[in-house]
Amino acid sequence: MKKLWLYFLLLPLQLSVQAQPMTAEDYYVSAFNEMSDMLAGRETLSIKRAVYLAEWAFYEGKLDYKTDFCDEIDRIKTFILDLYKENKLHTYKTGMQMAISSYIVSPYSGNGYTPYTYDFVSMDNESWERQFVSKTLKTHKGQCRSLPWMYKILANELNANVSLAHAPRHCYIMYKDEDKFTPEEWINLELTTNQMNPSWWIKQDFEICDSAVIVGTYMTPLTDTETVACQMAELAFGYKEKFHRYDKFTYYCASRSLELYPMNPNAWIIRGKSIERMIHDYIKRNGNSVDDYVASLIHLMDETKRSFYKTYMTEETEVIRERRKQQAVEAQKYIREKTLSK
């Protein structure tokens, strides 16, 4: 019986959507199904589309893929191509990466002479949409999630080979230093401060242990498949923020994500909290009795905890958070002064 329950819990790769009109939850189910099809190879893998779907679901469909996402990305793409050609950046192997970075941090007609900067106003704002790429595209304000995700989307559109990478509660860009600008194999591009940080500095600044790097939790370039799988976990986070609950949906999102990107500690946390909620609700409905189904959920919880511990996740402390905030303040001040001096 226990194996049967486990099979039931792990089975769905598609979830059903209620008949029209769609409920708020239905938008999340639709987003899950499309992302799941991408990960299964039934749909074309698209990071741009996956990011849009997570934001579209949160806004209950009130975000248009063409006008709110693609049109602006296409416009930026055209300008960056011109920037690349005019500055003869083809002479560098990483010239396109340089063009994208320059567009983001420097004033040009193509960005309305308004570079993309750190959003200090929403720094202490806990609203989920503060980290949306669609918001950054409109306001030119972003943070440690939206700026690197926007960069990655633009890089994919421009065929520039870059990857997302993680540090504790943080995201940045990695790409191979083919032009040998640094002593390291990879460029670690920090979009919130417009800096190329050496690996030793990232490890020290975020207090990352060796094991977390070795297993691939942090400071590891993600493949595009892993990036979409990561976005599936973000979909679950958005669902939890919107409906203030963990449930079977967040469980399915996390489990599907972990099949392709198992070194994501946040996904294991979502999975564990979802199972915990499922156990609580089931026992409450069934007179506090513990049967084979509950035993199977407890087994899944134990398995989830073991897998989470293997990621060697670093807890973000208040000291780390305040240090990152101050670094962003100082970097933006330096960028403004440099821009004004030109």
Residue frames relative to the residue before (quaternion, step in Angstrom):
aa qw qx qy qz dx dy dz
M 1.0000 0.0000 0.0000 0.0000 0.00 0.00 0.00
K 0.6336 0.5551 -0.3318 0.4246 3.60 0.98 -0.86
K 0.6559 0.5059 -0.3128 0.4648 3.59 0.93 -0.87
L 0.6242 0.5486 -0.3387 0.4412 3.57 1.05 -0.77
W 0.6624 0.4968 -0.3046 0.4708 3.57 0.96 -0.89
L 0.6302 0.5316 -0.3317 0.4585 3.60 0.99 -0.78
Y 0.6411 0.5206 -0.3176 0.4660 3.55 0.97 -0.86
F 0.6422 0.5346 -0.3151 0.4500 3.57 0.98 -0.88
L 0.6835 0.5013 -0.2876 0.4459 3.58 0.92 -0.88
L 0.7490 0.4181 -0.2161 0.4663 3.57 0.98 -0.78
L 0.5081 0.7313 -0.3756 0.2569 3.57 1.26 -0.38
P 0.7284 0.5047 -0.3150 0.3399 3.65 0.48 -1.11
L 0.0885 -0.7490 0.6546 0.0526 3.54 -0.98 0.97
Q 0.7318 0.2140 -0.1647 0.6258 3.55 1.37 -0.18
L 0.1909 -0.7622 0.6082 0.1123 3.56 -1.06 0.79
S 0.4803 -0.6842 0.4681 0.2867 3.58 -1.08 0.66
V 0.2808 -0.7359 0.5980 0.1486 3.54 -1.18 0.75
Q 0.4854 -0.6667 0.4788 0.3009 3.57 -0.95 0.86
A 0.6258 -0.5348 0.4137 0.3889 3.54 -1.28 0.44
Q 0.6326 -0.5381 0.3974 0.3902 3.58 -1.25 0.48
P 0.5430 -0.1787 -0.8202 -0.0238 1.56 -2.14 1.27
M 0.5583 -0.6339 0.4275 0.3222 3.54 -1.12 0.72
T 0.3636 -0.6907 0.5786 0.2366 3.54 -1.12 0.71
A 0.6912 -0.4555 0.3443 0.4430 3.58 -1.27 0.18
E 0.6527 0.5181 -0.3058 0.4604 3.58 1.05 -0.80
D 0.6074 0.5900 -0.3536 0.3975 3.59 1.07 -0.72
Y 0.6052 0.5505 -0.3633 0.4457 3.60 1.05 -0.65
Y 0.6486 0.5067 -0.3130 0.4740 3.57 1.05 -0.72
V 0.6327 0.5219 -0.3324 0.4656 3.57 1.02 -0.76
S 0.6466 0.5161 -0.3163 0.4642 3.59 0.97 -0.84
A 0.6502 0.5063 -0.3115 0.4731 3.58 0.98 -0.86
F 0.6298 0.5344 -0.3264 0.4596 3.58 0.98 -0.85
N 0.6792 0.5094 -0.2993 0.4355 3.58 0.82 -0.97
E 0.6782 0.4816 -0.3017 0.4659 3.60 0.93 -0.85
M 0.6490 0.4938 -0.3200 0.4822 3.60 0.97 -0.79
S 0.6363 0.5342 -0.3251 0.4518 3.57 0.99 -0.82
D 0.6360 0.5177 -0.3198 0.4746 3.58 1.06 -0.77
M 0.6060 0.5391 -0.3502 0.4685 3.60 1.07 -0.69
L 0.7067 0.4763 -0.2638 0.4518 3.56 0.82 -1.03
A 0.6890 0.4592 -0.2697 0.4917 3.57 1.19 -0.57
G 0.5246 -0.6558 0.4009 0.3661 3.60 1.28 -0.12
R 0.4991 0.6563 -0.4321 0.3653 3.59 1.25 0.22
E 0.7425 0.2068 -0.1452 0.6203 3.57 1.31 -0.36
T 0.6064 -0.5526 0.4212 0.3866 3.57 -1.21 0.48
L 0.4450 -0.6888 0.5068 0.2660 3.56 -0.88 0.97
S 0.1178 0.7956 -0.5825 0.1179 3.58 -0.69 1.09
I 0.3404 -0.7447 0.5425 0.1876 3.56 -0.56 1.19
K 0.6134 0.5539 -0.3410 0.4479 3.57 1.02 -0.80
R 0.6871 0.4750 -0.2795 0.4735 3.57 0.87 -0.95
A 0.6473 0.5289 -0.3215 0.4448 3.60 0.97 -0.83
V 0.6416 0.5077 -0.3184 0.4788 3.59 0.98 -0.84
Y 0.6429 0.5239 -0.3146 0.4618 3.56 0.95 -0.89
L 0.6607 0.5354 -0.3184 0.4190 3.60 0.83 -0.95
A 0.6548 0.5105 -0.3184 0.4575 3.61 0.95 -0.83
E 0.6846 0.4599 -0.2832 0.4895 3.58 1.02 -0.77
W 0.6099 0.5586 -0.3233 0.4598 3.59 1.09 -0.79
A 0.6562 0.5075 -0.3101 0.4645 3.57 0.96 -0.86
F 0.6463 0.5232 -0.3191 0.4547 3.59 0.94 -0.87
Y 0.7298 0.4061 -0.2198 0.5042 3.58 1.04 -0.84
E 0.4192 -0.7405 0.4332 0.2970 3.60 1.34 0.22
G 0.7664 -0.3983 0.1838 0.4692 3.54 0.89 1.02
K 0.5744 0.6079 -0.3740 0.4007 3.60 1.25 -0.11
L 0.5907 0.4707 -0.3999 0.5192 3.55 0.89 1.04
D 0.2347 -0.8070 0.5315 0.1060 3.56 -0.53 1.18
Y 0.4930 -0.6949 0.4384 0.2861 3.57 -0.77 1.06
K 0.7080 0.4569 -0.2726 0.4644 3.59 0.91 -0.86
T 0.7882 0.3698 -0.2027 0.4482 3.58 0.53 -1.15
D 0.7460 0.4048 -0.2241 0.4789 3.61 1.00 -0.76
F 0.7755 0.3072 -0.1521 0.5302 3.58 1.21 -0.35
C 0.7975 0.3735 -0.2046 0.4274 3.55 0.26 -1.28
D 0.6426 0.5435 -0.3461 0.4146 3.61 0.88 -0.87
E 0.6905 0.4655 -0.2848 0.4747 3.59 0.89 -0.91
I 0.6391 0.5169 -0.3270 0.4663 3.59 0.99 -0.77
D 0.6451 0.5094 -0.3156 0.4741 3.60 1.02 -0.80
R 0.6388 0.5234 -0.3277 0.4589 3.59 0.98 -0.82
I 0.6564 0.4993 -0.3021 0.4781 3.58 0.95 -0.92
K 0.6214 0.5592 -0.3288 0.4394 3.57 0.97 -0.89
T 0.6610 0.5127 -0.3028 0.4566 3.58 0.90 -0.93
F 0.6706 0.4935 -0.3028 0.4637 3.57 0.94 -0.88
I 0.6543 0.5123 -0.3190 0.4556 3.61 0.92 -0.85
L 0.6137 0.5369 -0.3475 0.4629 3.61 1.04 -0.69
D 0.6479 0.4986 -0.3110 0.4846 3.58 1.01 -0.81
L 0.6340 0.5337 -0.3174 0.4610 3.57 1.01 -0.85
Y 0.6380 0.5440 -0.2966 0.4573 3.55 1.03 -0.90
K 0.7045 0.4627 -0.2602 0.4711 3.58 0.94 -0.95
E 0.6715 0.5248 -0.2989 0.4292 3.58 0.87 -1.01
N 0.7524 0.3726 -0.1999 0.5051 3.59 1.03 -0.78
K 0.4162 -0.7534 0.4307 0.2714 3.55 1.36 0.32
L 0.2125 0.8164 -0.5053 0.1818 3.55 1.01 0.86
H 0.4644 0.6670 -0.4484 0.3719 3.57 1.28 -0.01
T 0.5701 0.5956 -0.3859 0.4139 3.59 1.22 -0.29
Y 0.6817 0.4068 -0.2755 0.5421 3.59 1.31 -0.15
K 0.5147 -0.6438 0.4698 0.3161 3.56 -1.04 0.73
T 0.7457 0.3025 -0.1880 0.5631 3.57 1.17 -0.58
G 0.2052 0.8310 -0.4934 0.1545 3.56 1.15 0.64
M 0.6532 0.5117 -0.3283 0.4514 3.60 0.98 -0.76
Q 0.6142 0.5262 -0.3457 0.4758 3.59 1.07 -0.70
M 0.6374 0.5283 -0.3154 0.4637 3.56 1.05 -0.80
A 0.6497 0.5225 -0.3118 0.4556 3.58 1.00 -0.83
I 0.6423 0.5132 -0.3219 0.4695 3.60 0.97 -0.84
S 0.6593 0.5115 -0.3067 0.4578 3.58 0.89 -0.95
S 0.6596 0.5162 -0.3085 0.4508 3.57 0.92 -0.92
Y 0.6362 0.5299 -0.3265 0.4558 3.59 0.97 -0.84
I 0.6899 0.5037 -0.2851 0.4348 3.58 0.91 -0.92
V 0.8149 0.3259 -0.1466 0.4564 3.61 0.82 -0.95
S 0.7273 0.4020 -0.2407 0.5015 3.62 1.19 -0.26
P 0.5029 -0.6566 0.4652 0.3155 3.60 -1.11 0.62
Y 0.0845 0.7703 -0.6244 0.0979 3.56 -0.81 1.10
S 0.6363 -0.4968 0.4068 0.4276 3.55 -1.25 0.27
G 0.6410 0.5689 -0.3140 0.4086 3.57 1.10 -0.73
N 0.7489 0.2808 -0.2122 0.5615 3.60 1.20 -0.32
G 0.5739 -0.6209 0.3682 0.3867 3.56 1.23 0.53
Y 0.5253 -0.6449 0.3757 0.4087 3.55 1.29 0.51
T 0.5782 0.5336 -0.3766 0.4891 3.54 1.19 0.70
P 0.2416 -0.7895 0.5463 0.1409 3.61 -0.14 1.22
Y 0.5262 -0.6061 0.4952 0.3326 3.54 -1.31 0.36
T 0.0176 -0.8338 0.5487 -0.0574 3.55 -0.54 1.18
Y 0.6625 -0.4998 0.3810 0.4075 3.53 -1.34 0.25
D 0.3760 -0.7394 0.5227 0.1967 3.55 -0.94 0.96
F 0.1446 -0.8270 0.5402 0.0571 3.56 0.11 1.27
V 0.5741 0.6082 -0.3773 0.3975 3.60 1.14 -0.61
S 0.7734 0.3262 -0.1731 0.5152 3.58 0.95 -0.91
M 0.3092 0.7873 -0.4914 0.2077 3.60 1.27 0.21
D 0.7765 0.2833 -0.1495 0.5427 3.58 0.97 -0.85
N 0.4827 0.6511 -0.4326 0.3949 3.55 1.32 0.26
E 0.2833 -0.8027 0.5069 0.1360 3.56 -0.68 1.09
S 0.4051 0.7140 -0.4893 0.2944 3.63 1.22 0.09
W 0.5508 -0.6689 0.3988 0.3003 3.55 -0.90 0.97
E 0.6923 0.5141 -0.2932 0.4128 3.59 0.93 -0.89
R 0.4415 0.6945 -0.4619 0.3307 3.62 1.23 -0.08
Q 0.7350 0.4175 -0.2235 0.4853 3.59 1.16 -0.58
F 0.4325 0.7275 -0.4468 0.2899 3.61 1.24 0.18
V 0.5101 -0.6346 0.4922 0.3079 3.55 -1.09 0.77
S 0.6151 0.5537 -0.3543 0.4353 3.61 0.99 -0.75
K 0.6276 0.5221 -0.3269 0.4761 3.60 1.07 -0.68
T 0.6658 0.5022 -0.2995 0.4635 3.59 0.93 -0.91
L 0.6224 0.5438 -0.3391 0.4493 3.59 1.02 -0.78
K 0.7152 0.4497 -0.2500 0.4730 3.60 1.01 -0.80
T 0.8061 0.3401 -0.1470 0.4615 3.58 0.84 -0.99
H 0.3177 -0.7501 0.4982 0.2971 3.58 1.27 -0.47
K 0.5723 0.5175 -0.3964 0.4975 3.56 1.21 0.61
G 0.1048 0.8084 -0.5716 0.0936 3.56 -0.90 0.89
Q 0.2673 -0.7402 0.5838 0.1995 3.51 -1.31 -0.20
C 0.8097 -0.3618 0.1817 0.4248 3.55 -1.31 -0.17
R 0.6562 0.4351 -0.3466 0.5098 3.59 1.21 0.14
S 0.7392 0.4566 -0.2601 0.4213 3.58 0.60 -1.14
L 0.6543 0.5270 -0.3318 0.4289 3.62 0.96 -0.76
P 0.7112 0.4175 -0.2949 0.4826 3.68 0.75 -0.81
W 0.6202 0.5234 -0.3582 0.4616 3.62 1.06 -0.60
M 0.6271 0.5131 -0.3355 0.4806 3.60 1.03 -0.73
Y 0.6318 0.5301 -0.3229 0.4642 3.57 0.98 -0.89
K 0.6675 0.5074 -0.3034 0.4527 3.59 0.87 -0.91
I 0.6338 0.5193 -0.3292 0.4692 3.59 0.99 -0.79
L 0.6663 0.4920 -0.2988 0.4739 3.59 0.90 -0.93
A 0.6389 0.5312 -0.3275 0.4499 3.60 0.96 -0.85
N 0.6552 0.5011 -0.3186 0.4670 3.59 0.93 -0.81
E 0.6430 0.5227 -0.3168 0.4615 3.57 1.02 -0.79
L 0.7541 0.3781 -0.1817 0.5053 3.58 1.11 -0.76
N 0.4520 -0.7225 0.4163 0.3168 3.59 1.33 0.24
A 0.3868 0.6753 -0.5151 0.3591 3.56 1.03 0.85
N 0.3642 -0.7720 0.4867 0.1859 3.56 -0.68 1.11
V 0.2491 0.7404 -0.5849 0.2182 3.57 -0.23 1.32
S 0.2123 -0.7688 0.5903 0.1240 3.55 -1.29 0.34
L 0.4433 -0.6189 0.5659 0.3164 3.50 -1.30 0.40
A 0.0317 -0.7718 0.6344 0.0297 3.57 -1.19 0.56
H 0.3259 -0.7673 0.5271 0.1649 3.54 -1.19 0.54
A 0.0743 -0.6720 0.7298 0.1017 3.44 -1.45 0.49
P 0.7198 -0.4253 0.2776 0.4733 3.65 -1.13 0.15
R 0.8378 -0.1034 0.0049 0.5360 3.59 -0.65 1.22
H 0.6523 0.4751 -0.2944 0.5120 3.55 1.07 0.74
C 0.1398 -0.7788 0.6095 0.0492 3.53 -1.23 0.60
Y 0.0676 0.7905 -0.6066 0.0505 3.59 -1.04 0.73
I 0.5264 -0.6385 0.4732 0.3022 3.57 -1.32 0.10
M 0.0826 -0.7658 0.6360 0.0481 3.54 -1.13 0.80
Y 0.1623 0.7521 -0.6362 0.0573 3.55 -1.15 0.67
K 0.6078 -0.5925 0.3919 0.3549 3.55 -1.15 0.65
D 0.3914 -0.7215 0.5307 0.2111 3.54 -0.95 0.96
E 0.0513 -0.8525 0.5201 -0.0080 3.55 0.47 1.24
D 0.6842 0.4629 -0.2864 0.4853 3.59 1.22 -0.39
K 0.4035 -0.7576 0.4390 0.2655 3.57 1.33 0.13
F 0.2043 0.7899 -0.5444 0.1950 3.58 0.87 0.98
T 0.7795 0.2389 -0.1095 0.5686 3.58 1.16 -0.60
P 0.6005 -0.5688 0.4051 0.3897 3.62 -1.21 0.21
E 0.6630 0.5250 -0.2996 0.4416 3.61 1.24 -0.27
E 0.6180 -0.5614 0.4087 0.3687 3.56 -1.28 0.36
W 0.7917 0.2588 -0.1073 0.5429 3.56 1.06 -0.82
I 0.3607 -0.6548 0.6168 0.2463 3.52 -1.29 0.61
N 0.1458 -0.7531 0.6360 0.0840 3.56 -0.95 0.93
L 0.0856 -0.8437 0.5299 -0.0025 3.56 -0.12 1.32
E 0.1674 -0.7858 0.5931 0.0518 3.54 -0.64 1.21
L 0.2853 -0.8128 0.4873 0.1433 3.58 -0.31 1.27
T 0.6374 0.5478 -0.3489 0.4146 3.61 1.05 -0.59
T 0.7781 0.2648 -0.1557 0.5479 3.59 1.19 -0.45
N 0.3525 -0.7542 0.4748 0.2853 3.59 1.33 -0.10
Q 0.4980 0.6355 -0.4357 0.3980 3.55 0.83 1.03
M 0.3246 -0.6750 0.6184 0.2379 3.51 -1.32 0.47
N 0.1230 -0.8375 0.5317 0.0277 3.55 -0.32 1.24
P 0.4394 -0.6762 0.5135 0.2932 3.61 -0.92 0.80
S 0.6449 -0.5586 0.3631 0.3745 3.56 -1.14 0.64
W 0.6474 0.5336 -0.3332 0.4301 3.58 0.93 -0.86
W 0.6409 0.5336 -0.3233 0.4472 3.57 1.09 -0.74
I 0.6383 0.5215 -0.3224 0.4655 3.60 0.97 -0.86
K 0.6625 0.5167 -0.2983 0.4530 3.53 0.91 -0.97
Q 0.6893 0.4724 -0.2715 0.4775 3.57 0.94 -0.89
D 0.6877 0.5133 -0.2890 0.4244 3.57 0.84 -1.01
F 0.7560 0.3504 -0.1923 0.5183 3.58 1.03 -0.79
E 0.3959 -0.7482 0.4530 0.2796 3.58 1.31 0.08
I 0.2450 0.7867 -0.5139 0.2388 3.55 0.91 1.03
C 0.3529 -0.7424 0.5286 0.2117 3.58 -0.85 0.93
D 0.6711 -0.5150 0.3544 0.3985 3.59 -1.22 0.50
S 0.6462 0.5555 -0.3270 0.4086 3.59 0.92 -0.92
A 0.6503 0.5283 -0.3193 0.4429 3.59 1.01 -0.81
V 0.6449 0.4899 -0.3133 0.4960 3.58 1.15 -0.60
I 0.6514 0.5405 -0.3117 0.4317 3.58 0.92 -0.92
V 0.7357 0.4104 -0.2453 0.4798 3.60 0.87 -0.89
G 0.5576 -0.6592 0.3656 0.3476 3.61 1.25 -0.16
T 0.3750 0.7267 -0.4970 0.2903 3.59 1.18 0.39
Y 0.8085 0.1042 -0.0194 0.5789 3.56 0.90 -0.96
M 0.8393 0.2316 -0.1609 0.4649 3.53 -1.37 0.40
T 0.5531 0.5785 -0.3871 0.4578 3.55 1.12 0.77
P 0.4083 -0.7175 0.4960 0.2692 3.65 -0.70 0.97
L 0.3267 -0.7577 0.5366 0.1768 3.57 -0.83 1.02
T 0.4488 -0.6274 0.5559 0.3096 3.53 -1.17 0.60
D 0.6472 -0.5077 0.3741 0.4283 3.60 -1.21 0.23
T 0.6182 0.5305 -0.3492 0.4631 3.59 1.06 -0.67
E 0.6576 0.4954 -0.3058 0.4782 3.59 0.94 -0.84
T 0.6282 0.5455 -0.3315 0.4448 3.57 1.09 -0.72
V 0.6583 0.4718 -0.3076 0.4994 3.59 0.99 -0.79
A 0.6166 0.5302 -0.3423 0.4707 3.59 1.05 -0.72
C 0.6169 0.5300 -0.3313 0.4783 3.58 1.06 -0.75
Q 0.6548 0.5110 -0.3106 0.4623 3.57 1.00 -0.81
M 0.5770 0.5663 -0.3701 0.4577 3.59 1.17 -0.54
A 0.6432 0.4917 -0.3156 0.4948 3.60 1.05 -0.74
E 0.6156 0.5332 -0.3390 0.4709 3.60 1.09 -0.71
L 0.5889 0.5649 -0.3567 0.4548 3.59 1.10 -0.67
A 0.6577 0.5019 -0.2985 0.4758 3.58 0.99 -0.87
F 0.6307 0.5295 -0.3310 0.4607 3.59 1.00 -0.82
G 0.6590 0.5162 -0.3020 0.4561 3.57 0.95 -0.91
Y 0.6165 0.5452 -0.3210 0.4688 3.56 1.07 -0.82
K 0.6691 0.4948 -0.2965 0.4685 3.57 0.91 -0.94
E 0.6598 0.5048 -0.3111 0.4617 3.60 0.95 -0.83
K 0.6889 0.4918 -0.2812 0.4522 3.58 0.99 -0.81
F 0.8086 0.2768 -0.1229 0.5044 3.59 0.84 -0.99
H 0.3613 -0.7761 0.4550 0.2450 3.58 1.35 -0.02
R 0.6873 0.4138 -0.3152 0.5070 3.55 0.90 0.93
Y 0.2896 -0.6620 0.6527 0.2280 3.49 -1.41 0.40
D 0.1032 0.7882 -0.6010 0.0830 3.58 -1.07 0.69
K 0.7838 -0.3096 0.2167 0.4927 3.59 -1.22 -0.36
F 0.6041 0.5604 -0.3709 0.4284 3.60 1.05 -0.64
T 0.6826 0.4631 -0.3003 0.4789 3.59 0.83 -0.92
Y 0.5961 0.5565 -0.3559 0.4563 3.58 1.14 -0.62
Y 0.6864 0.4812 -0.2898 0.4619 3.59 0.85 -0.96
C 0.6258 0.5373 -0.3356 0.4551 3.59 1.01 -0.80
A 0.6927 0.4806 -0.2780 0.4603 3.56 0.80 -1.04
S 0.6668 0.5115 -0.3044 0.4484 3.58 0.91 -0.91
R 0.6541 0.4971 -0.3135 0.4762 3.59 0.97 -0.84
S 0.6332 0.5388 -0.3194 0.4547 3.57 1.00 -0.85
L 0.7048 0.4958 -0.2627 0.4341 3.56 0.87 -1.00
E 0.5366 0.6127 -0.4087 0.4119 3.59 1.19 -0.36
L 0.7737 0.3249 -0.1576 0.5206 3.58 1.08 -0.77
Y 0.7862 0.1521 -0.0786 0.5938 3.59 1.19 -0.45
P 0.0453 -0.8751 0.4817 -0.0026 3.58 0.46 1.24
M 0.6718 0.4964 -0.3146 0.4509 3.62 1.18 -0.26
N 0.4511 0.6516 -0.4692 0.3895 3.56 1.10 0.74
P 0.2955 -0.7969 0.4942 0.1826 3.63 -0.13 1.21
N 0.6138 0.5640 -0.3565 0.4219 3.58 1.06 -0.69
A 0.6383 0.5188 -0.3275 0.4650 3.58 1.04 -0.72
W 0.6353 0.5100 -0.3314 0.4758 3.60 1.04 -0.71
I 0.6195 0.5309 -0.3427 0.4657 3.60 1.06 -0.70
I 0.6424 0.5143 -0.3179 0.4710 3.59 0.93 -0.90
R 0.6562 0.5180 -0.3093 0.4532 3.57 0.90 -0.95
G 0.6752 0.5038 -0.2961 0.4502 3.58 0.90 -0.93
K 0.6782 0.4803 -0.2924 0.4732 3.60 0.91 -0.91
S 0.6212 0.5387 -0.3350 0.4601 3.58 1.12 -0.67
I 0.6590 0.4941 -0.3058 0.4776 3.59 0.92 -0.89
E 0.6229 0.5456 -0.3345 0.4500 3.57 0.99 -0.84
R 0.6668 0.4922 -0.2942 0.4759 3.59 0.97 -0.87
M 0.6444 0.5283 -0.3175 0.4525 3.58 1.00 -0.84
I 0.6296 0.5192 -0.3288 0.4754 3.58 1.03 -0.79
H 0.6622 0.5206 -0.3022 0.4463 3.57 0.85 -1.00
D 0.6996 0.4767 -0.2812 0.4519 3.60 0.81 -1.00
Y 0.6621 0.5158 -0.3131 0.4444 3.57 0.95 -0.87
I 0.6610 0.5011 -0.3053 0.4678 3.58 0.91 -0.91
K 0.6442 0.5293 -0.3177 0.4516 3.58 0.98 -0.83
R 0.6843 0.4847 -0.2845 0.4647 3.59 1.00 -0.81
N 0.7808 0.3527 -0.1534 0.4924 3.56 1.11 -0.65
G 0.6557 -0.5862 0.3120 0.3592 3.53 0.94 0.94
N 0.6192 -0.5956 0.3264 0.3940 3.57 1.07 0.81
S 0.4323 0.6909 -0.4710 0.3375 3.59 1.15 0.52
V 0.2639 -0.7483 0.5908 0.1463 3.57 -1.13 0.73
D 0.0034 -0.8152 0.5774 -0.0465 3.57 -0.45 1.23
D 0.7825 -0.3291 0.2336 0.4742 3.58 -1.30 -0.25
Y 0.6193 0.5502 -0.3468 0.4398 3.57 1.06 -0.73
V 0.6624 0.4905 -0.2977 0.4816 3.58 0.93 -0.89
A 0.6278 0.5366 -0.3304 0.4569 3.56 1.01 -0.82
S 0.6462 0.5154 -0.3149 0.4665 3.59 1.05 -0.77
L 0.6450 0.5117 -0.3151 0.4722 3.57 1.03 -0.79
I 0.6325 0.5200 -0.3259 0.4726 3.58 1.02 -0.78
H 0.6192 0.5310 -0.3317 0.4739 3.57 1.07 -0.76
L 0.6554 0.5028 -0.3053 0.4737 3.60 0.98 -0.85
M 0.6260 0.5380 -0.3305 0.4576 3.56 1.06 -0.74
D 0.6536 0.5053 -0.3094 0.4709 3.59 0.93 -0.86
E 0.6452 0.5184 -0.3071 0.4698 3.56 1.01 -0.86
T 0.6445 0.5315 -0.3029 0.4586 3.57 1.02 -0.87
K 0.6520 0.5159 -0.3122 0.4596 3.59 0.94 -0.86
R 0.6512 0.5161 -0.3176 0.4568 3.58 0.95 -0.89
S 0.6742 0.4937 -0.2919 0.4653 3.57 0.95 -0.89
F 0.6217 0.5417 -0.3367 0.4547 3.58 1.04 -0.76
Y 0.6607 0.5159 -0.3136 0.4461 3.59 0.88 -0.91
K 0.6370 0.5511 -0.3225 0.4319 3.59 1.12 -0.63
T 0.5987 0.5596 -0.3706 0.4371 3.61 1.24 -0.20
Y 0.2571 -0.7969 0.5031 0.2138 3.61 1.24 -0.40
M 0.0719 0.8465 -0.5189 0.0945 3.55 0.99 0.93
T 0.2996 -0.7211 0.5983 0.1798 3.55 -1.11 0.81
E 0.3492 -0.7196 0.5608 0.2138 3.56 -0.84 0.97
E 0.3786 -0.7113 0.5416 0.2394 3.56 -0.89 0.93
T 0.2199 -0.7827 0.5720 0.1087 3.57 -0.66 1.11
E 0.6539 -0.4946 0.3887 0.4204 3.56 -1.27 0.22
V 0.6032 0.5624 -0.3500 0.4442 3.58 1.11 -0.68
I 0.6595 0.4925 -0.3031 0.4803 3.58 0.92 -0.92
R 0.6567 0.5284 -0.3124 0.4382 3.59 0.91 -0.94
E 0.6874 0.4725 -0.2842 0.4728 3.57 0.87 -0.91
R 0.6223 0.5381 -0.3385 0.4568 3.58 1.06 -0.72
R 0.6530 0.5067 -0.3113 0.4691 3.58 0.95 -0.87
K 0.6374 0.5353 -0.3242 0.4495 3.57 1.00 -0.84
Q 0.6788 0.4883 -0.2885 0.4664 3.58 0.91 -0.91
Q 0.6199 0.5401 -0.3386 0.4576 3.58 1.04 -0.73
A 0.6489 0.5136 -0.3089 0.4687 3.56 1.02 -0.83
V 0.6326 0.5322 -0.3219 0.4615 3.59 1.00 -0.84
E 0.6925 0.4814 -0.2757 0.4612 3.57 0.84 -1.00
A 0.6577 0.5145 -0.3113 0.4537 3.59 0.99 -0.83
Q 0.6676 0.4913 -0.3077 0.4672 3.60 0.94 -0.85
K 0.6105 0.5413 -0.3403 0.4674 3.58 1.09 -0.69
Y 0.6533 0.5122 -0.3023 0.4685 3.57 0.98 -0.89
I 0.6557 0.5164 -0.3106 0.4549 3.59 0.96 -0.90
R 0.6541 0.5105 -0.3156 0.4605 3.60 0.94 -0.87
E 0.6686 0.4971 -0.3039 0.4621 3.58 0.90 -0.90
K 0.6459 0.5197 -0.3139 0.4628 3.57 1.02 -0.80
T 0.6574 0.5134 -0.3024 0.4613 3.57 1.02 -0.85
L 0.6759 0.5020 -0.2873 0.4567 3.58 0.97 -0.88
S 0.6548 0.5332 -0.3080 0.4383 3.59 1.12 -0.64
K 0.5807 0.6000 -0.3840 0.3940 3.61 1.20 -0.31
